[in-house]
Structure formats: structure tokens, C-alpha cells
Amino acid sequence: MANNIHDLTRSTDHVVIVGAGLAGLFCALKLAPRPVTLISAAPLGQGASSAWAQGGIAAAMAEGDSPEAHAADTVAVGGGLVNEAVALGIAREAGPRIYDLLAYGVPFDRDLEGRLAMGREAAHSARRIVHVRGDGAGAAIIAALSEAVRRTPSIRIIEGLAAEALLTEDGAVTGLQLRDADNPTARPILLASGAIVLATGGLGHLYAVTTNPREAGGSGLAIAARAGAVIADPEFVQFHPTAIMAGRDPAPLATEALRGEGATLINGRGERFMTARHPLAELAPRDIVARGVFAEIAAGRGAFLDARQALGARFAQRFPTVHASCIAAGIDPVSQAIPIAPAAHYHMGGVAVDARGRSSIDGLWAAGKVSCTGAHGANRLASNSLLEAVVYAARIAEDIAGCAVPSLARLPDALVTSHGAAPDAAAVKRLRTMMSARVGVIRDDDGLTDAVRSFAALEREAASIALRNMAAAALLVTAAAWIRRESRGAHFRLDHPAELPALAQRTMTTLAAMREAADGLADRSTPRIAQPLMA
């Protein structure tokens, strides 16, 4: 049942789930019939990055494939940082989670014999991606789960509220501070709860060029970090190599499945450029393809996705979402190559969680893009993110079912801040521009230093809590990138281009440690590096 924000219970024994993307919706359904309060800043079914996913879900369910092969592919592209046990566990749970989604009404594509149709995407050794209408998996999954949630009486839906702070006491969650998502000056609302699941999505919209919706501004990462949660691998941001350059924010995506069907990458001269960069050419890992595309653009040759031979007149039928985006931008992909550029797409880092989805703060779980399970390492394998989201959402629901969750009878003692303020639009634009220019596909010491200083100052001084949260998330990514003086996976440093075996360790850090690193950059004549914890 949906609630108006004015009817919000101020103290609840419900499990509170923040975020209504794939992880949040799936977790709520898996918790039924246990009472759940699901908080969504946008109307249900909108504002979730999951809904934009054009690829699909990786699942080793075809004859001749195996979870072990799937996990091996995941490890191979992860830059030496993948937790192999986590990757194998997720791969082994893929089948049951796909059948769950089918039961919730997700219409996965099937072949002529009625079996699930399996596609292939970059760096997978087999065809193991389940799709919906070629490029519509995300939207179809979110639509089906949203409808299932609305039909479930144990789930209370509250739309239009954004979480801006996590409240804790003695290392355990006590509640959330919420505010009207469309009115940053509205009076904040406190909700006391001893069991909170963060499913707030990623941070791609911190970048000026991104495939992520506006809601993906790193708020969940920031509120957990500001409450003291351990953050894992924040420096690793994956850039999708084929965002369509159509002058839109966010940029529409040309799914990787196009290249799986034979589309090629060419420059303005009509030359394929990935064949000289990697044996898998267009199907190389995303970080390599993104750098190849970036290099062609930087050299002034431009970059284009050419599906004219591979698909031609079949384009609209096979990939209707991409076709519609191209036509809206004045591009006919049947007869024209599509102009592309790398765009911030997925954050491998996030709130550090264990195998049950538990964070370092008692009573706080995290799932989906806001979390970091160790499955992706330094570089995510295509279509693993939706799988990870449903696997961990189910694990969290099972873990909560076996926990004695405290019932908080009183509200937390104090607001984090009682004053609301609209984020300064010019400051937001500067932050996003700096993230793309200094913390993007190619990074170096000077650019990262400038960005660390800027974001640290903004986090200290911003009047708007929303802007402060954006700055905190940006600082976590940037300071960790400055500290990691090597290139690994999606993290590429022009001044440190080699991968160093001694640094083949995951980053485990806190916002306090990243602030300390920023303080050490205040005077570059006597730099003082605050090393994060490593695991």
C-alpha cells in the first residue's frame, strides 16, 4: 500500500528499505510477509538505474556452461581483486534467482523451443545473458517487480522522500533522516528503525557524462560513509564505452549486446581501432574498450559504433530501445554509424558488505550498486550487476529473517541538520565537470590532487546537505584514486600506467581516512598520505 508522506509513521518495527530499484524491490518481496517500509525518492518504477539496463542478467544455465566457468570469467576481468568465493557463490545462485524473477512475471526472451534465450556479451566465454526484447531487460524487470510489490499487502510504499542522513548510536543504526525529494528546504522527517537496507543505487550522476539517472548521485554511499561505515574499492568506476553522444543528460546507452551481435567500433576515417588493442577487439573488457574509444576521441578522429553490416534493417526489431534513442537524436543506425563516447556507468566500489549483505554498522545492510561485495574487483564483467543485486537482496532477506531486529520505541535524539537548502546549481555543475575531467577514464596526479582539494572543501563548506553528500561521495572516489598509484582494471593512471603486484589488494577505508588524505594535500611541499586499510 502506498502512503502519503504526511502519514509516515515516525517509529517503526518494519524493516526499512531505502531505494526501489532492483535490489530494493526484490528484497522487499523476499521479506514478505514480514512488514516492510519501502522508501523511494521517485515514483515507484522511476529513477532506478536498473530500469535503464539494456544488457541483461548473466546466468550459467545453458547446456555446456557452468557456474565455475562464469566465476572464472568474472575473476579474469577483475584486475586481480575479485573475491573468488563471492564470485562463485553468486554464479551458483543465478538459476534460482532467474526462476524467482520469472515467477514475479519477468518475460525473459525464449528461443523457438521455449528455452531461455542466451546472448553473449564482452569477456564472457559462453552465451549466458538472459534478455528481454533484446535490450529491454532492466525496464521489464523493474515494471514486473513494481507491480508485484504493489500487490503485496505487507509492503508499505512511501514515495517522494529522499534519505539524507543515517542515524546511529553505539555503532548501530537507530534511524534515518528523510526530506521531501522535490523540496530541499522542507522540514526533515525522522524515522526510527533498527533494521535498514540501503538499496539507493550508484554514483554515476556525479559525472558530467553518464548513463545513470539523476537519482544516482552517490547519496546512499555518502550517508553510510558519514555515519562511519567501511567503504570498499571506491576508486574503481567503470565507464561504458558506447554511450550515444546525442546531447542528452544522462546519455542514452548503446548496449554491449550490439557488439555481441557483430557491430564494430570505427573512427571518423572508417577504420576499426580495437583490433590492434586487444585480441577480443570489440568484445575486450570494458575498461580496455573505453580507453580505446577515449584515445580516438582525444586524437580528434572521433569514435562510432557501426551496426550497418551486422544488423542493418533488423536493428529496430532486435534493439528497439537503442534504435529509438538514435532516431530521437537524428541518427539512423540502419544507414549511419552511431557517434559514441565513454560515460560513467557503474561503480565497482561501495559500502563494504559481507556474504550476508551486512555492513560494518550493526543493523545496516546494503545491496545493489550502493554496496561492494568483492564480486567485481577492479572491473565488472558485463551483466553481473543485476545478478549480484538479486542474489544479495535474497541473502539479506534471509539474514534478516533469522535476526532479532531491535524495535525502537523512540525517535533518535537529534537531527543531523534541521536546515534545508537547495544545492547550488553552479557548484553541482563544477563538481560533475571536475569528476569527468579529473577522475574519468584517464587520471593523473595533478588532476586528482586538484579534485581532492576541491571536493574536501565543498564537503566541509556546502550549505546544502544534498551537495555535501555529493561531495563526500566524490571525495571517496577521488582520494582513493590518488592514493592508488598504479593502473588496475577500470582505474588508469597516465603517470602510473603499470599494474603493480604489490598493490593487488582491495581498498577498505573510511570517509575519515579520505578526509585525512585531503588534509595531507593542503600543502604539497610536505605531502602526508593517509593510507587506507587494505584487505
C-alpha positions in Angstrom: 0.0 0.0 0.0 1.3 3.5 -0.8 1.4 6.2 1.8 1.4 9.9 1.6 4.5 11.4 3.2 2.3 13.1 5.8 1.1 9.7 7.1 4.6 8.4 7.7 4.9 6.6 11.0 7.8 8.2 12.9 8.9 5.0 14.6 8.5 1.5 13.1 9.3 -2.1 13.7 9.2 -2.6 10.0 12.4 -3.4 8.1 13.1 -0.2 6.2 14.4 -0.5 2.7 15.7 2.7 1.1 15.6 2.6 -2.7 13.2 1.0 -5.2 15.5 -0.3 -7.8 16.0 -4.0 -8.5 17.8 -4.7 -5.2 15.2 -2.9 -3.0 12.1 -4.3 -4.8 13.5 -7.8 -4.8 14.5 -7.7 -1.1 11.0 -6.4 -0.2 9.3 -9.2 -2.0 11.6 -11.8 -0.5 10.9 -10.5 3.0 7.1 -10.9 2.6 5.0 -11.5 4.6 7.2 -9.6 7.1 6.2 -5.9 7.3 8.5 -3.7 5.2 8.5 0.0 4.6 9.9 0.8 1.1 11.1 4.4 0.7 11.5 5.7 -2.9 12.6 9.2 -3.8 10.9 8.9 -7.2 7.6 7.3 -8.0 7.8 3.5 -8.0 9.4 2.2 -11.2 11.1 5.5 -12.0 14.6 6.9 -11.1 16.2 3.5 -10.8 19.4 2.8 -12.8 18.2 -0.8 -13.0 15.4 0.2 -15.3 17.9 1.6 -17.8 19.9 -1.6 -18.0 19.9 -2.8 -21.6 22.1 -5.8 -21.2 20.5 -8.5 -19.1 21.4 -10.9 -16.3 24.3 -13.3 -16.5 23.4 -16.8 -15.6 25.2 -20.0 -16.5 22.1 -22.1 -17.3 22.8 -23.2 -20.8 24.0 -26.7 -21.7 27.8 -26.9 -21.6 28.1 -23.8 -19.4 28.7 -23.9 -15.6 28.8 -21.6 -12.6 32.6 -22.4 -12.3 33.1 -21.1 -15.9 31.1 -18.0 -15.1 33.1 -17.3 -12.0 36.3 -17.8 -13.9 35.3 -15.2 -16.4 34.4 -12.8 -13.6 37.8 -13.3 -12.0 39.6 -12.9 -15.3 38.4 -9.3 -15.9 38.5 -8.2 -12.3 42.1 -6.9 -12.2 43.2 -9.4 -9.5 40.9 -8.1 -6.9 37.8 -10.3 -7.2 36.9 -12.3 -4.2 36.7 -15.7 -5.9 34.5 -17.3 -3.3 32.0 -14.5 -3.6 32.0 -14.7 -7.4 31.4 -18.4 -7.4 28.7 -18.2 -4.8 26.8 -15.6 -6.9 27.2 -17.7 -10.1 25.8 -20.7 -8.3 22.7 -18.8 -7.1 21.9 -17.5 -10.6 19.5 -20.2 -11.6 17.2 -19.9 -8.6 17.1 -16.1 -8.8 16.2 -16.2 -12.5 13.3 -18.6 -11.7 12.2 -16.1 -8.9 12.1 -13.3 -11.5 10.1 -15.5 -13.9 7.7 -16.2 -11.1 7.3 -12.5 -10.5 6.4 -12.0 -14.1 9.6 -11.0 -15.9 9.2 -12.0 -19.6 12.7 -13.2 -20.4 13.3 -13.9 -24.1 12.9 -17.5 -25.2 14.1 -19.5 -28.2 11.8 -21.3 -30.7 11.8 -24.4 -28.4 10.7 -22.3 -25.4 14.0 -22.4 -23.6 15.5 -19.2 -22.2 17.4 -17.5 -25.0 21.0 -16.8 -24.1 23.1 -13.9 -25.5 26.8 -13.3 -25.3 28.5 -10.1 -24.1 32.0 -8.9 -23.7 34.6 -11.1 -21.9 32.1 -14.0 -21.3 33.3 -17.3 -22.6 29.8 -18.6 -23.3 26.3 -17.3 -24.3 24.8 -16.8 -20.8 23.0 -13.5 -20.8 19.2 -13.6 -20.4 17.5 -10.6 -22.1 14.0 -9.1 -22.5 13.2 -8.0 -26.1 16.9 -7.7 -26.9 17.7 -4.5 -25.0 14.8 -4.0 -22.5 15.7 -6.3 -19.5 16.0 -3.5 -16.9 12.8 -1.8 -17.7 10.8 -5.0 -17.9 12.3 -6.3 -14.6 11.5 -3.1 -12.8 8.0 -3.0 -14.2 7.2 -6.6 -13.2 8.7 -6.2 -9.7 7.0 -2.9 -9.1 3.6 -4.5 -9.9 4.4 -7.4 -7.6 5.3 -5.1 -4.8 2.1 -3.1 -5.2 0.2 -6.3 -4.9 1.9 -7.4 -1.7 0.0 -6.2 1.4 3.0 -6.5 3.8 4.9 -3.8 1.9 4.2 -0.2 2.7 5.4 2.1 -0.1 6.4 5.7 0.7 7.2 7.8 -2.4 8.7 11.2 -2.6 11.2 11.1 0.3 15.0 11.0 0.0 17.3 9.8 2.7 19.9 12.4 3.6 21.4 11.0 6.7 21.8 7.8 8.6 21.4 8.0 12.4 23.5 5.7 14.7 24.1 5.2 18.3 26.9 3.0 19.8 27.8 1.6 16.4 24.2 0.6 15.4 21.6 2.2 13.3 18.8 4.0 15.0 17.0 5.6 12.0 17.1 7.8 9.0 16.7 11.5 8.3 14.5 12.0 5.3 13.3 15.0 3.3 10.9 15.8 0.5 12.8 14.8 -2.6 11.4 17.7 -4.5 11.8 20.4 -1.8 15.2 20.5 -0.2 14.0 23.3 2.1 11.2 21.3 3.6 11.2 20.2 7.2 13.2 17.0 7.7 11.4 13.8 8.8 12.9 11.3 11.2 12.2 7.6 11.1 13.4 5.4 13.9 14.3 1.9 12.8 16.8 -0.8 14.0 16.9 -2.6 10.6 17.7 -0.6 7.4 18.6 -1.9 4.0 20.4 0.6 1.7 19.5 0.0 -1.9 20.0 3.5 -3.2 21.9 2.9 -6.4 25.2 4.1 -7.6 27.1 7.4 -8.2 27.3 7.7 -12.0 25.5 11.0 -12.0 28.4 12.6 -10.1 29.9 12.7 -13.6 29.0 15.2 -16.4 28.9 12.4 -19.0 27.0 9.4 -17.6 24.4 6.8 -18.5 22.9 7.0 -14.9 19.8 8.9 -13.9 19.8 12.0 -11.7 19.0 9.9 -8.6 22.3 8.0 -8.9 24.3 10.8 -7.2 26.0 8.6 -4.5 23.7 9.6 -1.7 23.5 6.2 -0.1 27.3 5.7 -0.2 27.7 9.2 1.4 25.2 8.7 4.2 26.7 5.4 5.1 30.2 6.8 5.0 29.3 9.9 7.0 27.9 7.5 9.7 31.3 5.7 9.8 30.7 2.7 7.6 33.7 1.0 6.0 33.8 1.7 2.2 35.4 -0.7 -0.2 37.2 -0.1 -3.5 35.8 3.4 -4.2 38.4 4.3 -6.8 37.1 1.8 -9.3 34.5 3.3 -11.6 33.5 1.6 -14.9 33.0 3.7 -17.9 30.7 2.3 -20.6 32.5 2.7 -23.9 29.5 3.2 -26.1 27.2 6.0 -24.7 25.4 7.7 -27.6 26.6 11.3 -28.0 23.2 12.9 -28.6 23.5 16.0 -26.3 21.3 14.4 -23.5 22.0 14.1 -19.8 22.1 11.3 -19.0 23.5 9.9 -22.2 21.5 7.1 -23.8 23.3 3.8 -24.0 24.2 1.6 -26.9 24.2 -1.8 -25.3 27.2 -4.1 -25.4 24.9 -6.7 -26.9 25.2 -4.8 -30.2 28.9 -5.7 -30.3 28.0 -9.2 -29.3 25.9 -9.4 -32.4 28.8 -8.2 -34.6 28.7 -4.4 -34.5 32.2 -2.8 -34.8 33.9 0.3 -33.5 35.3 2.6 -36.1 36.8 6.1 -36.1 35.9 9.0 -38.3 38.1 7.5 -41.1 36.1 4.4 -41.1 38.9 2.3 -39.5 38.4 -0.3 -36.9 40.7 0.6 -33.9 40.1 -2.2 -31.3 41.7 -5.0 -33.4 45.1 -3.5 -32.7 44.4 -3.1 -29.0 43.2 -6.5 -27.8 42.7 -10.0 -29.2 39.0 -9.8 -28.5 38.7 -6.4 -30.3 35.2 -5.0 -29.7 34.5 -7.7 -27.1 37.5 -6.9 -24.9 36.9 -6.0 -21.3 35.1 -2.7 -20.9 38.0 -0.7 -19.4 40.2 -1.5 -22.4 37.4 -0.7 -24.9 36.6 2.6 -23.0 40.3 3.7 -23.2 40.4 2.8 -26.9 37.3 4.9 -27.6 38.7 7.7 -25.4 42.0 7.7 -27.3 40.3 8.0 -30.7 38.3 11.0 -29.5 41.3 12.6 -27.8 43.2 12.3 -31.1 40.5 14.1 -32.9 39.4 11.1 -35.0 36.1 10.5 -33.2 34.5 7.2 -32.4 31.5 5.4 -33.8 29.5 2.2 -33.3 28.8 0.7 -36.7 26.0 -1.8 -36.9 25.2 -1.3 -40.6 26.5 -4.7 -41.7 25.9 -6.7 -38.6 22.2 -5.7 -38.2 21.1 -3.3 -40.9 17.4 -3.3 -41.4 17.0 -5.7 -38.4 18.2 -3.0 -36.0 14.8 -1.7 -34.9 13.4 -5.2 -34.2 16.4 -6.5 -32.4 17.3 -3.4 -30.3 14.2 -1.2 -30.2 15.4 0.9 -27.2 18.7 1.9 -28.8 17.0 2.4 -32.2 14.5 4.8 -30.6 17.3 6.7 -28.8 19.2 7.1 -32.1 16.1 8.2 -34.1 15.3 10.8 -31.4 18.9 12.2 -31.8 18.5 12.4 -35.6 20.7 9.3 -36.3 19.5 6.4 -38.4 21.6 3.4 -37.2 20.5 1.3 -40.2 22.4 3.6 -42.6 24.7 5.6 -40.2 27.4 4.8 -37.7 26.4 6.0 -34.2 28.7 8.6 -32.5 29.8 7.4 -29.1 31.9 8.3 -26.1 32.8 6.6 -22.8 30.4 7.5 -19.9 30.4 6.8 -16.2 28.3 3.7 -15.9 28.9 1.5 -12.8 30.7 1.9 -9.5 32.6 -1.3 -8.5 33.1 0.2 -5.0 30.5 0.9 -2.4 29.6 0.2 1.2 31.6 -2.9 2.2 29.4 -5.9 3.0 29.9 -9.5 4.0 28.4 -12.6 2.4 25.1 -11.8 4.1 25.0 -8.2 2.9 25.8 -6.8 6.4 27.8 -3.6 6.6 30.2 -2.6 9.4 27.3 -0.8 11.2 25.0 -3.1 13.2 21.5 -3.2 11.7 22.6 -1.8 8.3 22.6 -4.0 5.2 23.4 -2.8 1.7 22.5 -4.4 -1.7 22.9 -3.5 -5.4 25.0 -0.7 -6.7 25.5 1.1 -3.3 27.2 -2.0 -1.9 30.6 -3.6 -2.6 30.6 -7.4 -2.2 34.0 -8.1 -3.8 32.4 -9.8 -6.8 33.6 -7.2 -9.4 37.1 -6.4 -8.2 38.6 -3.6 -10.3 36.4 -4.1 -13.3 32.9 -5.5 -13.6 32.0 -8.3 -16.0 29.1 -7.4 -18.2 25.6 -8.2 -16.8 26.9 -9.4 -13.5 25.5 -6.4 -11.6 21.8 -7.3 -11.9 22.6 -10.8 -10.8 24.6 -9.6 -7.8 21.7 -7.4 -6.9 19.1 -10.2 -6.7 21.4 -12.7 -5.1 22.3 -10.3 -2.3 18.8 -9.0 -1.9 17.7 -12.5 -1.3 20.5 -13.2 1.1 19.7 -10.1 3.1 16.1 -11.1 3.4 17.1 -14.5 4.6 19.6 -13.0 7.1 17.0 -10.5 8.5 14.5 -13.3 8.9 17.0 -15.0 11.2 17.9 -11.9 13.2 16.3 -10.4 16.3 15.9 -6.9 15.0 15.5 -4.3 17.8 12.3 -2.4 17.9 13.0 1.3 18.6 10.2 2.9 20.6 11.6 6.4 20.5 12.9 8.8 17.9 16.6 9.5 17.6 17.7 12.3 19.8 18.7 14.9 17.2 18.7 15.9 13.6 21.9 15.8 11.6 20.8 19.2 10.4 17.5 20.9 10.7 18.1 23.4 7.9 17.4 22.6 4.4 19.0 24.3 1.4 18.8 23.7 -2.4 22.1 22.6 -3.9 23.9 25.4 -5.7 23.4 24.5 -9.4 26.7 26.1 -10.3 28.6 24.1 -7.7 26.9 20.9 -8.8 27.9 21.6 -12.4 31.5 22.3 -11.3 31.6 19.0 -9.3 30.3 16.9 -12.2 32.6 18.6 -14.7 35.6 18.0 -12.5 34.7 14.4 -11.9 34.6 13.8 -15.7 37.8 15.8 -16.4 39.9 14.8 -13.4 38.5 11.4 -12.2 37.4 9.9 -15.5 38.8 7.3 -18.0 42.3 8.7 -17.7 43.7 10.0 -14.4 46.9 11.6 -13.2 48.4 13.1 -10.1 47.8 16.8 -10.9 44.1 16.3 -11.8 43.4 14.1 -8.9 45.1 16.5 -6.5 43.0 19.4 -7.7 39.9 17.3 -7.4 40.6 16.1 -3.9 41.2 19.6 -2.6 38.0 20.9 -4.3 35.8 18.1 -3.0 37.2 18.2 0.5 36.5 21.9 0.7 33.0 21.5 -0.7 32.1 18.7 1.8 33.2 21.0 4.6 31.5 24.2 3.5 28.4 23.3 1.5 25.2 24.7 3.0 23.1 22.0 1.3 23.2 18.5 2.8 22.5 17.1 -0.6 25.5 18.8 -2.1 27.6 17.8 0.9 26.6 14.2 0.3 27.6 14.5 -3.4 31.0 16.0 -2.3 31.6 13.2 0.2 31.0 10.5 -2.4 33.2 12.3 -4.9 35.9 12.7 -2.3 35.9 8.9 -1.5 36.4 8.1 -5.2 39.0 10.7 -5.9 41.2 10.4 -2.8 41.3 6.6 -3.2 42.2 7.1 -6.8 45.0 9.5 -5.8 46.3 7.0 -3.2 46.4 4.0 -5.7 49.5 4.8 -7.7 49.2 2.2 -10.3 46.8 1.2 -13.1 44.4 -1.7 -12.5 41.1 -2.6 -14.1 39.0 0.5 -14.7 41.4 2.7 -12.7 44.0 4.0 -15.2 46.7 6.5 -14.2 48.7 8.1 -17.0 51.5 8.8 -14.6 51.5 5.2 -13.2 50.4 3.1 -16.2 51.7 -0.3 -14.8 49.8 -2.7 -12.7 51.9 -3.4 -9.6 51.7 -6.8 -8.0 52.4 -5.3 -4.5 49.2 -3.3 -4.8 46.9 -6.3 -5.7 44.8 -5.6 -2.6 41.3 -4.3 -2.2 40.9 -0.9 -0.6 39.0 -0.8 2.7 38.7 2.7 4.0 36.5 5.3 5.7 35.5 8.8 5.0 37.6 9.9 7.9 40.7 8.4 6.3 39.9 10.1 2.9 39.5 13.5 4.7 42.9 12.9 6.3 44.4 12.3 2.9 42.9 15.5 1.7 44.4 17.4 4.6 47.7 16.0 3.6 47.4 17.7 0.2 46.7 21.1 1.7 50.5 21.7 1.5 52.1 19.7 -1.3 55.5 20.7 -0.2 55.1 18.3 2.7 52.6 15.7 1.5 51.2 13.4 4.1 49.4 10.3 2.7 46.7 8.8 4.8 46.9 5.1 3.8 43.5 3.3 3.8 43.1 0.0 5.4 43.9 -2.8 2.9 42.4 -6.2 2.7 
